[in-house]
């Protein structure tokens, strides 16, 4: 099982190169793949298909070589909550305590 890597977290400890300057960004991709259903019309299979397409598209991309792709359904609840605490994932993305993330939920962590 993959664990959450410590990518980009040196600034929390105040160490690392340029630790006095912090730039944190998040990108949310939604409803951007033509021919795919989203929102209330999608199914688990639709979401998993989009996740697979995105994962395939990023594999080997030069700017994402050091990134980690996390399928949120393949990590445990504690790891999901750590992502939320570190503000790397939203509460909507990790889902409710009882149900967890929706099928096909994933995120990409870069350094």
DABELUR-V980754 format. One record per pair of residues at least 4 apart in sequence whose C-alpha atoms are under 7 Angstrom apart, sorted by sequence separation. I is the first residue (numbers start at 0). J is the second residue. If there is no record, write none. Layout:
BEGIN
i:I j:J
i:I j:J
END
This chain:
BEGIN
i:9 j:13
i:10 j:14
i:14 j:18
i:36 j:40
i:37 j:41
i:41 j:45
i:42 j:46
i:43 j:47
i:44 j:48
i:45 j:49
i:46 j:50
i:47 j:51
i:48 j:52
i:49 j:53
i:50 j:54
i:51 j:55
i:52 j:56
i:53 j:57
i:54 j:58
i:60 j:64
i:74 j:78
i:75 j:79
i:76 j:80
i:77 j:81
i:78 j:82
i:79 j:83
i:80 j:84
i:81 j:85
i:82 j:86
i:83 j:87
i:88 j:92
i:89 j:93
i:90 j:94
i:94 j:98
i:95 j:99
i:100 j:104
i:9 j:14
i:10 j:15
i:13 j:18
i:36 j:41
i:41 j:46
i:59 j:64
i:74 j:79
i:82 j:87
i:83 j:88
i:88 j:93
i:94 j:99
i:9 j:15
i:57 j:63
i:82 j:88
i:83 j:89
i:93 j:99
i:94 j:100
i:30 j:37
i:83 j:90
i:93 j:100
i:94 j:101
i:10 j:18
i:92 j:100
i:36 j:45
i:35 j:45
i:10 j:21
i:92 j:104
i:79 j:93
i:72 j:100
i:71 j:100
i:72 j:102
i:72 j:104
i:71 j:104
i:70 j:104
i:71 j:105
i:70 j:105
i:69 j:105
i:70 j:106
i:69 j:106
i:68 j:106
i:69 j:107
i:68 j:107
i:67 j:107
i:68 j:108
i:66 j:107
i:67 j:108
i:66 j:108
i:67 j:109
i:66 j:109
i:65 j:109
i:66 j:110
i:65 j:110
i:63 j:109
i:50 j:103
i:47 j:102
i:50 j:105
i:46 j:102
i:47 j:103
i:46 j:103
i:43 j:102
i:43 j:103
i:3 j:78
i:6 j:109
i:7 j:110
i:6 j:110
END
